[in-house]
Amino acid sequence: MTTLTGLEFRPLVVPASIDAPDAADFVEMVRVRNLIYREISGHDDHGITADELLPHYRPSEYETRLSWVIVDDGAIVGRVGLDVPHEDGSTAAFWLIELLRETWGRGIGSAAYELVERTAREHGRTVLQSWAEHPAAPGPQLAPPTGFGEIPEDHVARFYLRHGYRLEQVERNSAFDLTGSFAGVERLLAEAQAASPAYRVVQWSAPTPDEYVAGYAWMKSRMSTDAPAAALEFDEETWDAARIAEHDGRYTSSGRTILVTAAQHIETGELCAFNELVIGKDHTEATHQEDTLVLKEHRGHKLGTLVKCAGLLSWREIAPDSKRVITYNAEENRPMLDINEAIGFVPIAYEGAWKKVLDD
C-alpha cells in the first residue's frame, strides 16, 4: 500500500463475484470508471457493469494484470492499471491512469505514474505504452511520426509529454448508426461476394465451435503482427484452444454477446478474415466492433468488406435495439478506414497511442 499526503493507491481486490463481501472496491471502481469515460467522451457508450467487467480481471496465464484504486479522503476517485504480457522475451507493458476531472491538477496523476513506472521496472519492463482519448479542441495540435492524424495538445497530452512519452499513433473512433438504412451495407455485401467467389461467410457466437477454434486462434495471433502498429511494440502472441476458451469465457460468463463473422476459403477450409461485434446484457446499449483482420496473404478480395457487412446485417437480428456500433482504427490504416467510410461509419473521437522506452 502506497500513501502520499493522505492519498492511497490501494491494490484492487478482484472478488469471486460482485456479491462477495470483498467486492465493494471493485464495484465502486467500475462506477467511477464509467463516470470518467462519460466526462471524457460526453456519452455512455464506454460504460460497462461490474459483473460484465469482472471476468477481464480474472488471473490469466497470458498476462499479469496489476490494478489499484486511487483513494482520496476515503473516496475512490480513479484507478491505475498495468498489464504485463507473458510472451517469451517480452519487454513491453501497457498502463492506464484514470482520474475524475475534479481531482486534476493536484499531482495525483504524477504520483500514480511513479507507481506505474516503478512497478514496470520491477517486472523487467523497458517499453511502456498507453492510450488516451483526446477530445477535439482548438489550439496547438500534435501529429505522430506516421504523419496520419493529429490530437490537441491538451491536459492529457501534456501529462504524457512531461513524463517523457512520444505520440506514436493516432486512432480514429468511428460510429455507425444502426437505426438508419442498411441499403448501402447490403449493396457493399453483394459487391464483396461478387469479388470473392472463392470464399464463404461463416459465423458463430461464443463458445467457438470446435471446427473453427484452430483457425480463429491463428487469426487472433496474427492481430499482433498484421495490424498497423507504427513504432509501438507488440509481442507476437501465441493462441491455441485454451486461449480461445479463456477469451470466450470472458463473454459467456458475464452474459455478454459476441458474434464472430469470418471468411473461409472454400477449397482449403482456411479461415482468413474475421470481424467481432460485442454487446453487453443490455441490448439497448452501444455495440462494440472489436478485432477485425484480413490475413495478409488473402488481401485484395474485399474480405474486410465481406465480414464487416455480413456481421452488421446479422447483428440486426441479434441486437435490434442497439443504436450504434463504435470501432477504432489506426489513422494510417487507410484500407480499413475506406471500408468503414463506405459502410457509413463517421469519426466521433480520436485516441493517442503513447510510448516511452525506459533508461537502464
C-alpha angles and dihedrals in degrees: 000000000000124000131185124178092333093320121123132199099200120191108247114247110221104210127210088242137351088255093058118114091246096049098095097096093047094049092048091045090057092048091052091044090056092049091052093051090050090051091052101041104025092231140072099237091112093052121117135177121249095245091051093050096044097080089059089062096051115117112272133193089219100060143002113237112200116190139177134182116225108230121194118183090339096311127105107238101167148336142248125211136183123183118198115192119218099215113132112269094008115163098173132096130181124216146178136194116191124181136174107255093239088068096052120118098034099096095255093124092051091049089051091049091054086058091049096050095042092050092046090054090049087057092050095252122150102170116067121188133181142170130216137173114241111197115218112272137163122254134051116004131204125219126194123235089259088071091227120119132344141223132205118264090243134157092283094046090051089052091057093045092049090055095051102264129143125212104241104171142007120219124201119224107209134182134207120205108234092188095064134076120307094198091107092049091051091049093049091047091053090050091049092049090051090051094048109046091150091063138063134197120248125181138189144163125224130316092058113234113249092245092062102038098093094045093045091049091052092050092048090052090053091056087078094054108027104046118089107265105167106205093331116122122232126172117235102254126218114218125188138157093286093053092047089051091053091047092050092045092061087066103035095047093057101037096252118144124227124184117195116198114191138179114229123199102234098211097049102022089232118152107227109165135027146177130196127209119188136185135171128240089279103074092194091070126090120287118233121216103209126176120008123174142159112201110244095240091057100047121121098054100090090253092144090057090043097057096038095050095041089050094050093049092051091045091066088069095043100046108011093162097055108110103205147001120230125199142169130226134170110255090234091055092094096161092059093040089052089056093047093048092048090051091050106261112150128198115258104163145355133229129204121220110211131195138188129181110211122228117245 
